[in-house]
Structures are given as structure tokens and as C-alpha cells.
Amino acid sequence: MKPVTRDRISPAPTSRTALAGLATVLLLLVAGCGIVAPRSMDRQGADSFEDDISTARTLTEQFWTQHFQQLGQTYRPIADFIPYSGTSGPSCGQEQSVANNAFYCPIGHFIAYDQDWMESLWSEMGDGSVYVIIPHEFGHAVQAQLQASFRLNVQMELQADCYAGGTLSALVGSGALTAEPGDEDELLLSLEAAGDPTDNWLDPAAHGTAEQRQSSFATGYRDGVDAC
């Protein structure tokens, strides 16, 4: 992914032509084609892990600010965005942070992420991992602001995946981000790696299988966040 200087972000994918290639690949991969793992970070080394983290946060909040405005509401930016290492992260209520994780905490309205883990994903899978995980966590922040309720945890997680897909689609569609060769595979590889091994929706920690997470992300990417 490459950031592009842009004044305004389209809140939903309006140009089917501009997004057709990426959306088609997403849907084909979700349907069962193989997933490969090329890296597509900027070939000239113009981006860095820190750049991608900052860009993902900034553009995601810009998108939601504009989308809430269209709904006649006001988006409330997160209070903090906290990198940590291992188990040194902030607690959320009675829950302690854990290694290899990123999370949104409604108590304090902040997002925290294991910086070492995220950078290892960025190095091994490419920058697409950042543009899945960060918008996903912002999806939870949006759910909190909309006071969304869910019967099962997995429903909340799959909607956050859908929000992530819709956010990224809007950013690419507006030109705020430029998709590079291999980005499609990186995005779905990240979701595959994060999928549950079994389809146990009653597990209070369930996030959805790889196929379910990829499908939810693709729905958002194809149809926008309003479809989530």
C-alpha cells in the first residue's frame, strides 16, 4: 500500500471500474483459490513500518469522520494509540494485555498493539497486514460509538472485518491509498492466519474461520461499510 496526498476520502466505493480488479481477486481467493504470500511494500523503500502504522491510523480516522458526518453524527477520535512490547501493554478494565495482539478498549476509548508482533507481520507478510489489523480495531471503536449489540462475539468480530474491508475500499477508491501488486494476497493471508481453527460460534473468544473472515472483509470491500 502506498499513501497518496489527498484532501478528501470517499466514504464508500463509488467507482466500480477503479476497484474491479482488487474486488475480483478478493472474491476469487475467498471462493477457494490458493493464497500466495508475496510482499508488496514500496520497492524504493519509501515506506517503513512506522509510516504504515501512522498512515493506517490517520486515514482510517479520516474516513470514519467523514462517514459519520454523512450520517449526521460526530465521530469521536480514539483517545490514545498505544504501542507496547510483549506483556507490557495497558490493561483494559480487569483484562491485562497479552503478547501478539492488538485490541480496542472501550474503557478509555483507546487502541493498543504489540509493536514487535505487528512489525514481524509487516516484515513477513507485507504491509497489507497493517491495513487489515488497524482498520479492524477501529471497527470495534465504531461499534462502541454506535452502541452496537451482538448475541455472539464472533458476530462482532466479523463485522469489524467487514468494516476493515469497507474502509480500505474507500481509501483505495478515493486515491488516498494506491494498491500495489500483491496487496490483495497480503490482505487475505493476514485474515487466513488470524482465522479460528474450528467453526465454533459459541466460543466466547471466537473470531470466525479464515473463510468467514475473508468473506466478511470481501463483503465490506465490495459493498462498503453500510453493507456490514
N, C-alpha and C positions, 0 to 999 in steps of 0.2 A: 504494500500500500504506500502511495506517495501523497502527502498533503499538498493541496493547491490553495494559494491565497484566494479567498472568496469572501464577498461581503454577506451573502445570504445563502442559507441552506434550504433546499426544497424540503418540505415536511413529509413528502411521500413521493414514490417513484412515479413521475408523470410521463417520462419518455420510455415507452416500451422498447423502441429501437435501440436506444443507448444501453439498455440493461439486458437486452435479449440474450447476448452471448453468455454473460455471467449467470443469469437466471436459468438458462437452458442447461448449462453444465451442472449447476446445483441440483436441478431436478433429476438429471440423468444419474448423477452419483448417488442421490438418495434412493433412486429406483433399484440400485444394486450393482452398478458398475464399480470397478476397482478404484481404490483411492491410492494415489502415489503421494510422495512427500518431498517435492522439490521446494527449495527456498526461493523466495522472490523479493527479498529485501533489496533496496536500491543498489544497483550494480556498482555505482561510483562511491558507495559508502557514505552517501549524503545523509542517511538517516542513522539513528542509533536507537538502542533500547529506550533510553530516556526520552528521546524525541517521540518515539511511537507511543509511549505511555502518556506523555503530555498531550499529544495530538488526539489520541483516542478519548481522553477525558474532556478536553476543550470542545471538540467537535460534537461529541455526544450531548454535552450540556447545551450547546448552542441549538442543536436540533430539537431537544425537548422544550427548551424555552420558546422556540417559535411554534412548536406543535401545540403547546398549552395555550399560547396566545390565540391560535386559530380556534381553540375550543372555548375561548372566552375565560380562561383560567390563568393563574400565575404559577409558573414553575418555581419551586424553591430549590436553589442550588444546594448541593451537599455541603455540610459544614466543614468536612475535612476529607482528605485523600491521603491515606497513611501507608507508606511502605514499611515493612518490617522484615525480620530475618528469623526463620525457624519458629520458635515459640515465644518470641519477644514482642509479639504484636499486642494491640489493645484488646481488652476484654469487651464483651457486649452483654451487659447485664451480668448474669452469673456464668456466662459461657466464656471460656478462655480461648484465645486464638490458637490455631494449630498450624503446623508447617504445611507447605504445599497447598495453599488455599488462598482464595480471595473471597471476601464477603461484604455484604451490606448490613449495617447495624442500624435498625430503626431507633434505638436508644442512642441519641446523639446524632443521628442522621449523617453517618459517615461511611466511607468505603475504605477497606484496608486490604492489603495484598502482600503475600510473601514475595519480596522482591527477588530473592535468589531463585525461587521456583519459577517465577514469571520470566526471568531473564534466561533461564535454561530452556524453557519452552520456546522463547523467541529465537534462541540460538539453534535449537534442534529442529523446530517445525517451521520457523519463519515468522514474519511479523503478523501473519494472519491470526495467530493465537491471541495476540493483544487485542485485536479488533473483534474478537468473539467475547473474551472474558470481561473486558472493561464495559462494553455496552450491556452485557448480560447483568452485571452487578448494578448498573444504572437502571436497568429494567426493574429490579427489586425496589430501588428508590422511588421509581414512578408508581409502582404498585402501592407502596405505602402512602404516597400523596393522594392517590385516587381511592384509597381505603378499600382496595380490592380484597375480597374474601374468597377462600378456596377450601373445599372439603378435604383435599389431599395435597400434601406438599409437592408431589410430582406435577400437579396442575400448575402450581405457582412457578415451578422451575421451567416447565415447557413454555409457559407464556413469556418468561424472561428471555428464553432462547428466541422466541418469535419476535419480541421487541428488539433483540440484538440484530436479527436479520433485517427488520424493517428500518432500523436506524442506519445500518451500513448501506442499505439500498438507497436511502435518501441522500446519504453523503456522496456516494458514487454518482447517483443520478444528477446531483446538483453541481458536480465537478469539484467539490471540496476534497475528495479523495480520488485518486486515479488507480484503478485496478491494474495490476501487472500480471504477466503470465505466471501461472502457478498459484495465485492468490485463492482461487476457488478451491483447489485441493487442500491448501493450508487451513482454510476455514472449516471444512468438513472433517479434516483429520483431527483438528482440535476437539470438535464435538464427539467424534468417534472415541478418542482417548478418554473423554470425560463421561462416556455413557455407562449406565449400570450394567452389570453382567447378566441380570435377570429382569424379567418384566413383572416385578413385584410392586404394584402401585400402592399397596397398603403399608409398605415400609416407610416410616416417618422421615427417613433420610433420602428417599428415592428422588432421583432427578430425571429418570427416563432412560431407556436404552439408547444406544448410539443411533439406531434408525429413527427412533421417536424424536430425539433431539435434533438430528439433521433435518427431519421433516418439518418440525416446528420452525426452525431457522429459515428453511426454504420458503415456508408459507409467508413469513414476515418479509423476506426479501422480495418475493414475487408480488405480494398484495399490499405491503405497507403495514405500519403498526396498527391501523384501525381494524385490520383483519385478525388481530391477536386476541 
